[in-house]
Amino acid sequence: MKKFEIEHIGISVNEPIKMANWYQEALGKLPDVLPLAEGLSHHLQLHIALKSDDPEKDAKYLVSMDARFIEKCPITRPGENLVVLSDPWGNTLQLAKRKADG
């Protein structure tokens, strides 16, 4: 059986507010549910992984755009380079250079 690793999860829509309103109307406000980030015990439990040829250089660029550096990822395999940041809203970003990427 073939195994797959998730590199990233993304949702891209032209009208994100309209999409959010649709989900709220269709599913209800769900007032008893904590915001997702409050239920996480580690920032890498939910993140957006972005392919990068040079994670350190790209991290500096994103920090200049108001991202916040978190760490050089301690969970790596030989030949990998992973840097973790958060966007200005607190969402975790991972810049990933995999050995197979070159």
MARFI-318235 format. One line per field, with one value per residue: residue in three letters; residue number from 1; z negated, y, x negated of N, C-alpha, C, O, CB in turn. Coordinates in pm, 1 decimal, decimal comma, padded with zeros to 6 digits, always signed. Each point is the difference from the previous one (the first is absolute). Glycine has a CB too. Example, Ala and Ser with C-alpha at 12.3 -4.5 7.8 and 13.67 -1.06 7.14 Angstrom:
2
res: ALA:SER
n: 1:2
n_w: -00780,0:+00196,6
n_v: -00569,0:+00222,3
n_u: -01319,0:-00154,2
ca_w: +00000,0:-00006,0
ca_v: +00119,0:+00119,0
ca_u: +00089,0:-00082,0
c_w: +00000,0:-00073,0
c_v: +00120,0:+00109,0
c_u: -00090,0:+00077,0
o_w: -00066,5:-00016,9
o_v: -00001,9:+00110,8
o_u: -00103,6:-00050,9
cb_w: -00058,1:+00231,4
cb_v: -00115,4:-00173,6
cb_u: +00292,8:-00067,5
***
This chain:
102
res: MET:LYS:LYS:PHE:GLU:ILE:GLU:HIS:ILE:GLY:ILE:SER:VAL:ASN:GLU:PRO:ILE:LYS:MET:ALA:ASN:TRP:TYR:GLN:GLU:ALA:LEU:GLY:LYS:LEU:PRO:ASP:VAL:LEU:PRO:LEU:ALA:GLU:GLY:LEU:SER:HIS:HIS:LEU:GLN:LEU:HIS:ILE:ALA:LEU:LYS:SER:ASP:ASP:PRO:GLU:LYS:ASP:ALA:LYS:TYR:LEU:VAL:SER:MET:ASP:ALA:ARG:PHE:ILE:GLU:LYS:CYS:PRO:ILE:THR:ARG:PRO:GLY:GLU:ASN:LEU:VAL:VAL:LEU:SER:ASP:PRO:TRP:GLY:ASN:THR:LEU:GLN:LEU:ALA:LYS:ARG:LYS:ALA:ASP:GLY
n: 1:2:3:4:5:6:7:8:9:10:11:12:13:14:15:16:17:18:19:20:21:22:23:24:25:26:27:28:29:30:31:32:33:34:35:36:37:38:39:40:41:42:43:44:45:46:47:48:49:50:51:52:53:54:55:56:57:58:59:60:61:62:63:64:65:66:67:68:69:70:71:72:73:74:75:76:77:78:79:80:81:82:83:84:85:86:87:88:89:90:91:92:93:94:95:96:97:98:99:100:101:102
n_w: +00000,0:+00208,1:-00307,9:+00135,5:-00182,4:-00008,8:+00200,5:-00152,8:-00111,2:+00255,7:-00075,0:+00310,4:-00089,2:+00232,6:-00309,5:-00267,2:-00041,9:+00159,6:-00173,8:-00272,5:+00090,0:+00075,6:-00285,3:-00145,6:+00162,7:-00035,1:-00315,4:-00143,1:-00059,4:-00049,2:-00287,9:-00054,5:+00216,8:-00227,4:+00253,9:+00125,3:-00202,5:-00251,0:+00102,9:+00023,2:-00251,8:+00262,3:+00153,9:+00114,9:-00079,9:+00276,8:+00227,0:+00253,9:+00056,1:+00161,2:+00183,3:-00157,2:+00271,5:-00320,3:-00267,5:-00024,6:+00235,5:-00105,8:-00298,4:+00119,1:+00156,5:-00255,5:-00179,3:+00226,8:-00054,5:-00360,8:+00004,5:-00313,6:+00117,1:-00118,9:+00048,7:+00230,8:+00017,3:-00284,6:+00271,8:+00203,2:+00124,5:-00014,5:+00133,4:-00217,9:+00035,1:-00221,2:-00005,4:-00220,8:+00132,9:-00182,4:+00295,1:-00157,7:-00119,0:-00193,8:+00307,2:-00130,6:+00271,8:-00010,3:+00183,6:+00105,8:+00098,1:+00051,6:-00009,4:+00244,5:+00010,0:+00137,8
n_v: -00117,8:+00217,6:+00089,4:+00264,6:+00144,4:+00169,3:+00147,2:+00123,0:-00071,3:+00228,1:+00071,4:+00126,8:+00162,2:+00216,6:+00012,6:-00061,6:+00144,2:-00225,8:-00228,5:+00118,1:+00014,4:-00309,1:-00089,2:+00179,7:-00124,7:-00301,9:-00008,3:+00213,2:+00239,4:-00320,0:+00210,3:-00276,5:+00091,7:+00109,7:+00198,0:-00300,0:+00156,5:-00132,7:-00303,5:+00058,7:-00164,2:+00163,6:+00289,1:-00312,0:-00019,7:+00169,7:+00034,5:+00115,6:-00258,0:+00285,7:-00248,9:+00174,2:-00051,8:+00080,8:-00157,9:+00244,6:+00156,3:-00044,8:+00108,8:+00280,5:+00023,3:-00045,6:+00217,2:+00216,5:-00086,0:+00079,4:-00318,8:+00008,3:-00135,5:-00245,6:-00075,3:-00004,6:-00204,3:-00103,6:-00151,2:-00040,0:-00277,3:+00050,4:+00302,8:+00194,9:+00298,2:-00027,9:+00338,4:-00063,5:+00298,5:+00027,0:+00106,8:+00262,0:-00261,4:-00143,8:-00149,9:-00182,3:+00140,5:-00311,4:+00209,6:-00332,3:+00043,5:-00317,4:-00075,7:+00059,0:+00326,5:-00114,9
n_u: -00084,9:-00156,7:-00093,1:+00134,8:-00221,9:+00289,1:-00242,4:+00248,8:+00274,4:+00028,7:+00297,6:-00099,4:+00296,8:-00042,7:+00104,1:-00256,5:+00282,8:+00148,7:-00139,2:+00096,5:+00301,3:+00006,6:-00088,6:+00213,9:+00238,6:-00082,8:-00042,1:+00217,3:-00168,7:-00094,9:+00119,9:-00172,0:-00254,2:-00232,1:-00017,9:-00066,9:-00174,2:+00159,4:-00087,1:-00337,9:-00126,0:-00143,2:+00040,4:+00022,7:+00339,2:+00003,4:-00267,5:+00121,4:-00238,1:-00090,9:-00144,6:-00243,6:-00192,1:-00029,7:+00209,2:-00198,5:+00135,7:+00292,8:-00065,7:-00085,6:+00273,5:+00170,9:-00155,3:+00075,9:+00321,6:-00011,9:-00154,6:-00031,1:-00295,1:+00202,7:-00289,9:-00200,9:+00285,1:-00159,2:+00138,9:-00302,4:+00032,0:-00315,2:+00057,9:+00175,7:-00089,3:+00280,2:-00025,3:+00248,8:+00087,5:+00236,7:+00091,5:-00033,5:+00175,7:-00256,1:-00055,3:-00249,4:-00133,5:-00119,3:-00209,7:+00034,1:-00321,5:+00151,5:-00308,9:+00193,4:-00093,3:-00291,2
ca_w: +00000,0:+00010,7:-00105,1:+00042,9:-00102,5:+00035,0:+00002,3:-00050,8:+00020,7:+00032,1:+00054,7:+00077,0:+00051,9:+00039,6:-00092,7:-00128,8:-00094,3:+00043,7:-00036,8:-00145,2:-00031,1:+00041,6:-00100,4:-00124,2:+00020,5:+00025,3:-00112,3:-00127,0:-00057,3:-00083,5:-00104,5:-00102,8:+00053,6:-00015,2:+00121,2:+00018,4:-00058,1:-00144,9:-00032,3:+00041,1:-00101,0:+00066,0:+00122,6:+00121,5:+00015,1:+00114,9:+00066,8:+00145,5:+00043,5:+00128,0:+00057,3:+00005,7:+00039,7:-00102,8:-00109,8:-00081,4:+00078,4:+00010,6:-00133,5:-00018,7:+00080,3:-00064,1:-00121,4:+00044,1:+00033,6:-00127,3:-00057,6:-00121,1:-00002,5:-00116,2:-00022,8:+00100,7:-00044,2:-00053,7:+00052,4:+00139,9:+00048,9:+00065,2:+00124,0:-00006,8:-00067,1:-00028,8:-00085,2:-00040,8:-00029,3:-00002,8:+00075,1:-00094,0:-00072,5:-00087,8:+00067,7:+00013,6:+00133,1:+00000,2:+00126,4:+00009,6:+00106,9:-00015,4:+00068,4:+00138,9:+00071,1:+00068,6
ca_v: +00117,8:+00123,8:+00098,5:+00138,1:+00101,6:+00126,4:+00112,8:+00114,6:+00004,3:+00137,8:+00033,8:+00122,8:+00044,7:+00141,3:+00076,8:-00069,3:+00044,7:-00065,4:-00140,9:-00009,3:+00024,6:-00117,5:-00104,9:+00038,8:-00014,3:-00140,1:-00087,1:+00065,1:+00074,5:-00091,1:+00084,5:-00072,5:-00048,3:+00093,9:+00020,5:-00113,5:+00022,2:-00016,4:-00141,6:-00064,2:+00000,8:+00033,4:+00075,9:-00081,3:-00086,8:+00051,0:+00099,5:+00004,7:-00025,1:+00061,7:-00044,9:+00110,8:-00035,3:+00053,1:+00037,3:+00112,2:+00122,9:+00025,5:+00038,8:+00141,6:+00077,8:-00000,1:+00081,5:+00140,5:+00023,7:-00009,9:-00134,4:-00012,6:-00120,7:-00085,8:-00087,1:-00092,7:-00119,2:-00105,3:-00129,3:-00008,3:-00117,4:+00044,2:+00075,7:+00093,7:+00128,1:+00047,6:+00118,6:+00023,3:+00138,8:+00020,7:+00117,8:+00104,8:-00038,2:-00111,8:-00129,2:-00052,6:-00027,1:-00076,3:+00005,6:-00133,7:-00045,2:-00143,4:-00053,4:-00026,6:+00126,1:+00040,7
ca_u: +00084,9:-00075,7:+00022,7:-00018,0:-00018,9:+00062,8:-00093,0:+00074,5:+00144,1:+00032,8:+00131,1:-00012,2:+00128,3:+00001,2:+00082,7:-00010,4:+00104,3:+00123,6:-00014,2:+00014,4:+00140,9:+00075,5:-00020,1:+00066,7:+00143,9:+00032,9:-00034,5:+00028,2:-00112,6:-00080,6:-00058,2:-00073,5:-00126,9:-00111,9:-00078,9:-00088,6:-00132,4:+00006,2:+00003,1:-00124,1:-00105,2:-00126,2:+00027,5:-00007,2:+00116,9:+00073,9:-00084,3:-00002,7:-00136,8:-00031,1:-00125,0:-00095,1:-00136,7:-00089,5:+00088,4:-00047,9:+00017,4:+00143,6:+00046,6:-00035,1:+00095,0:+00131,5:-00010,5:+00007,6:+00140,7:+00072,0:+00009,6:-00081,4:-00082,0:+00024,4:-00115,3:-00045,7:+00072,5:-00085,7:+00043,5:-00042,1:-00071,3:-00124,1:+00016,2:+00112,4:-00016,5:+00135,0:+00006,8:+00138,1:+00035,9:+00145,2:+00041,8:+00041,4:+00121,6:-00030,3:+00002,1:-00134,9:-00054,2:-00124,8:-00073,1:-00056,9:-00088,3:-00017,4:-00118,0:+00038,8:+00022,8:-00122,8
c_w: +00000,0:-00113,6:+00055,1:-00120,7:+00048,6:-00004,3:-00050,8:+00024,4:+00027,2:+00052,6:+00071,1:+00059,6:+00034,6:-00099,8:-00138,5:-00101,0:+00034,4:-00037,5:-00150,3:-00041,4:+00036,5:-00103,7:-00131,4:+00012,7:+00014,1:-00123,2:-00136,1:-00057,1:-00084,9:-00115,0:-00105,1:+00046,1:-00016,7:+00135,5:+00007,9:-00069,0:-00150,8:-00042,1:+00034,7:-00111,9:+00059,1:+00134,0:+00127,4:+00016,0:+00117,7:+00063,0:+00150,2:+00040,0:+00140,9:+00048,0:+00014,9:+00043,4:-00106,1:-00117,9:-00084,7:+00072,0:+00009,0:-00135,3:-00026,6:+00078,4:-00069,7:-00131,0:+00036,7:+00038,5:-00122,5:-00046,4:-00123,5:+00004,8:-00126,5:-00028,6:+00129,8:-00047,0:-00048,7:+00054,1:+00148,3:+00029,5:+00066,3:+00134,2:+00000,0:-00069,8:-00016,6:-00097,0:-00027,7:-00037,7:-00027,5:+00082,8:-00100,4:-00082,6:-00088,7:+00063,2:+00025,7:+00145,0:-00016,2:+00138,8:+00009,4:+00122,8:-00028,6:+00078,0:+00147,9:+00081,1:+00070,3:-00083,9
c_v: +00123,7:+00094,3:+00138,1:+00088,7:+00127,3:+00109,1:+00125,8:-00019,7:+00145,3:+00013,2:+00133,6:+00033,9:+00148,0:+00088,0:-00064,8:+00042,2:-00065,9:-00148,4:-00018,8:+00020,1:-00120,4:-00111,1:+00032,9:-00018,2:-00147,1:-00088,2:+00057,8:+00061,9:-00088,5:+00074,2:-00073,4:-00050,2:+00107,6:+00026,0:-00109,8:+00017,0:-00020,0:-00145,6:-00073,5:+00006,7:+00033,4:+00064,3:-00084,6:-00097,2:+00042,8:+00109,2:-00008,1:-00016,6:+00055,5:-00049,9:+00120,4:-00052,1:+00043,9:+00048,8:+00117,8:+00133,2:+00036,6:+00040,5:+00147,2:+00089,8:+00007,7:+00079,0:+00147,7:+00039,4:-00023,1:-00141,5:-00001,9:-00132,2:-00079,0:-00086,2:-00064,9:-00134,2:-00109,4:-00139,1:-00005,6:-00136,0:+00049,9:+00068,6:+00098,1:+00128,9:+00057,4:+00116,7:+00028,6:+00146,9:+00006,0:+00124,3:+00106,0:-00033,1:-00121,7:-00137,9:-00046,4:-00030,8:-00080,7:+00012,6:-00128,8:-00018,0:-00146,3:-00045,0:-00022,0:+00127,1:+00048,9:+00059,9
c_u: -00089,2:+00035,4:-00028,8:-00022,8:+00066,5:-00105,9:+00068,3:+00148,8:+00034,5:+00141,3:-00016,6:+00135,7:-00009,1:+00073,3:-00001,4:+00106,6:+00132,7:-00003,2:+00021,1:+00145,2:+00086,5:-00013,2:+00070,2:+00150,8:+00038,7:-00021,2:+00035,2:-00126,0:-00091,0:-00066,1:-00083,1:-00136,8:-00106,6:-00064,6:-00105,5:-00134,4:-00000,3:-00000,4:-00128,3:-00103,2:-00136,4:+00030,7:-00006,3:+00117,2:+00086,7:-00084,9:+00017,2:-00145,0:-00019,3:-00135,5:-00093,3:-00136,8:-00099,8:+00084,7:-00047,8:+00020,0:+00149,4:+00059,1:-00030,5:+00095,0:+00135,8:+00000,1:+00005,9:+00142,2:+00089,8:+00032,2:-00089,7:-00075,1:+00032,1:-00122,9:-00045,3:+00052,6:-00094,9:+00034,2:-00034,6:-00061,1:-00127,4:+00027,6:+00115,1:-00041,2:+00140,5:-00006,0:+00147,1:+00018,7:+00149,5:+00030,3:+00047,7:+00125,1:-00020,8:+00007,6:-00143,1:-00033,3:-00127,4:-00061,3:-00080,6:-00087,6:-00028,0:-00122,7:+00030,1:+00021,3:-00126,4:-00099,8
o_w: -00078,3:-00033,7:+00081,7:-00108,4:+00116,3:-00102,8:-00074,1:+00079,7:-00074,8:+00063,4:-00060,5:+00079,1:-00059,6:-00010,9:-00038,8:-00078,4:-00088,5:-00043,3:-00041,7:-00086,4:-00073,3:-00039,8:-00064,2:-00092,1:-00057,5:-00024,4:-00100,9:+00048,7:-00022,5:-00010,6:-00065,9:-00077,7:+00042,0:+00087,7:-00102,4:-00064,3:-00055,8:-00114,6:-00026,9:-00072,7:-00074,3:+00068,0:+00100,9:+00097,9:+00061,6:-00063,3:+00053,3:-00034,4:+00090,9:-00075,8:+00043,4:-00048,2:-00010,3:-00007,3:-00041,2:-00060,7:-00018,3:-00005,3:-00053,3:-00049,6:-00012,8:-00033,1:-00072,8:+00006,6:+00014,7:-00091,6:-00017,9:+00018,2:-00108,9:-00110,0:+00098,3:-00112,9:+00071,9:-00019,4:+00083,8:-00090,2:+00034,5:+00082,1:+00097,3:-00080,0:+00098,5:-00103,9:+00090,2:-00073,9:+00012,5:+00005,0:-00119,5:-00099,1:-00061,4:-00069,3:+00040,6:+00071,1:-00089,1:+00100,0:-00088,0:+00112,9:-00100,7:+00097,4:+00085,1:+00122,8:+00082,3:+00048,3
o_v: +00008,4:+00016,7:+00017,2:-00026,3:+00037,8:+00019,0:+00078,1:-00084,0:+00088,5:-00091,0:+00100,0:-00076,8:+00073,8:+00119,4:-00063,2:-00083,2:-00045,2:-00055,7:-00089,9:-00071,4:-00034,5:-00060,2:-00087,8:-00049,0:-00043,2:-00092,1:-00070,2:-00024,3:+00036,7:-00001,5:+00062,8:-00062,4:+00114,3:-00086,3:-00039,9:-00093,3:-00040,2:-00030,9:-00119,6:+00099,0:+00029,4:-00039,2:+00039,0:-00074,4:-00083,1:+00101,8:-00098,5:+00083,5:-00028,3:+00002,1:+00106,7:-00103,8:-00057,6:+00118,3:+00082,3:+00097,4:+00115,8:+00081,1:+00072,3:+00104,2:+00108,0:+00064,8:+00079,8:+00118,5:-00026,8:-00017,3:+00089,1:-00105,7:+00057,0:+00004,1:-00006,2:-00040,6:-00040,1:-00094,5:+00046,9:-00074,2:+00117,9:-00050,1:+00073,4:+00002,4:+00031,9:-00008,1:-00006,5:+00057,3:-00100,4:+00094,4:-00028,2:+00067,5:-00048,8:-00100,0:+00079,5:-00064,1:+00027,6:-00031,5:-00029,8:+00022,5:-00034,0:+00064,8:+00029,9:-00005,6:+00091,2:+00037,6
o_u: -00094,6:+00117,2:-00090,4:+00052,2:-00013,8:-00065,0:-00059,7:+00041,9:-00041,6:+00053,3:-00038,7:+00054,9:-00078,5:-00027,5:+00098,3:+00045,8:+00072,7:+00100,9:+00073,0:+00051,1:+00092,6:+00099,7:+00057,7:+00065,4:+00099,9:+00078,0:-00006,5:-00110,4:-00115,3:-00122,7:-00082,9:-00072,2:+00018,4:+00003,6:-00055,6:-00048,1:-00102,1:-00032,8:-00011,2:-00008,3:-00093,6:+00094,9:+00058,6:+00005,5:+00066,7:-00028,2:+00051,2:-00083,6:+00078,1:-00096,9:+00043,2:-00045,4:-00108,4:+00033,3:+00081,8:+00044,5:+00037,5:+00092,5:+00084,1:+00042,9:+00057,6:+00099,4:+00059,1:+00032,7:+00119,3:+00080,3:-00083,0:+00060,5:+00007,5:-00055,1:+00074,0:-00027,6:-00091,6:-00076,6:+00077,0:-00038,8:-00007,6:+00076,9:+00017,8:-00093,6:+00066,5:-00065,4:+00083,5:-00080,1:+00070,0:-00078,9:+00007,6:+00027,7:+00094,8:-00019,0:-00084,7:+00077,3:-00080,4:+00064,7:-00080,8:+00043,7:-00062,1:-00038,4:-00083,8:+00006,2:+00008,1:-00106,8
cb_w: -00044,2:+00282,0:-00261,2:+00309,8:-00195,9:+00011,3:+00266,8:-00038,2:-00076,5:-00015,3:-00123,4:-00027,7:-00077,3:+00247,0:+00230,2:+00120,4:+00056,5:+00233,9:+00233,5:+00058,3:+00110,8:+00281,1:+00170,7:+00043,2:+00167,6:+00262,9:+00240,5:-00090,9:+00023,2:+00210,4:+00102,7:-00015,5:+00123,8:-00323,5:+00096,0:+00278,7:+00239,7:+00102,4:+00062,3:+00311,9:-00054,4:-00183,7:-00216,9:-00113,2:-00307,4:-00040,7:-00240,8:+00051,2:-00236,3:+00016,7:+00078,4:-00132,6:+00251,8:+00182,3:+00038,4:-00046,2:+00152,1:+00194,7:-00028,5:+00014,9:+00223,1:+00137,9:-00040,9:+00073,8:+00224,4:+00148,4:+00245,8:-00151,6:+00242,1:+00161,7:-00331,7:+00178,3:+00090,2:-00185,0:-00255,1:+00093,9:-00000,9:-00195,1:+00014,6:+00076,8:-00000,7:+00143,4:+00004,5:-00006,8:+00132,8:-00235,8:+00323,6:+00257,4:+00247,8:-00107,3:+00066,6:-00300,7:+00184,3:-00277,3:+00087,8:-00234,3:+00137,6:-00128,3:-00298,5:-00200,9:-00249,5:+00139,2
cb_v: -00132,1:-00043,7:-00184,3:-00013,4:-00141,9:-00095,3:-00181,2:+00234,0:-00291,2:+00132,5:-00227,1:+00029,1:-00247,9:-00192,4:+00139,2:+00065,1:+00266,0:+00220,8:+00055,8:+00154,5:+00279,6:+00122,1:+00034,1:+00213,2:+00268,8:+00127,9:-00018,0:-00136,7:+00167,3:-00142,8:+00083,4:-00003,1:-00261,8:+00005,3:+00291,5:+00052,7:+00199,8:+00244,0:+00129,0:-00040,4:-00197,0:-00151,2:+00159,4:+00094,3:+00040,3:-00157,1:+00087,0:+00067,0:-00178,9:+00202,2:-00297,3:+00227,5:+00077,6:-00051,0:-00316,7:-00249,4:-00169,7:-00245,9:-00308,0:-00167,8:-00177,9:-00286,9:-00259,2:-00134,3:-00042,1:+00233,9:-00199,4:+00246,9:+00057,1:-00007,3:-00036,6:+00176,2:+00095,8:+00232,6:-00063,5:+00321,6:-00252,7:-00138,1:-00264,8:-00195,1:+00008,8:-00221,9:+00101,8:-00296,3:+00189,8:-00203,6:-00113,5:+00091,7:+00142,9:+00241,7:-00024,6:-00029,6:+00185,2:-00132,2:+00286,8:-00106,7:+00266,0:-00095,9:-00140,1:-00204,3:-00033,2:-00006,8
cb_u: +00280,3:-00126,9:+00031,5:+00092,0:-00204,1:+00289,4:-00063,2:-00239,3:+00087,1:-00292,2:+00167,4:-00298,3:+00201,2:+00017,7:+00047,9:-00288,4:-00190,7:-00078,0:-00232,9:-00286,0:-00129,3:-00134,4:-00276,9:-00249,6:-00094,2:-00140,2:-00174,2:+00296,5:+00257,9:+00081,5:+00274,3:+00290,8:+00102,7:-00044,2:+00094,9:+00161,2:+00053,6:+00155,9:+00253,0:+00056,6:+00223,9:-00215,3:-00149,9:-00251,3:-00070,5:+00255,5:-00215,7:+00290,3:-00091,5:+00233,5:+00073,7:+00172,3:+00172,8:-00207,3:-00014,8:-00212,8:-00247,6:-00079,5:-00119,2:-00283,8:-00177,6:-00054,4:-00196,2:-00268,7:-00165,4:+00013,3:+00130,7:+00102,7:-00191,3:+00302,2:+00004,9:-00183,5:+00273,2:+00051,9:+00111,0:-00000,4:+00223,1:-00198,5:-00115,1:+00253,9:-00302,5:+00158,8:-00301,3:+00100,0:-00258,7:+00102,7:+00057,8:-00128,3:+00037,9:+00101,8:+00307,2:-00060,6:+00180,8:+00020,6:+00068,4:+00153,6:-00043,6:+00286,9:+00007,7:+00098,6:+00168,2:+00234,7
***
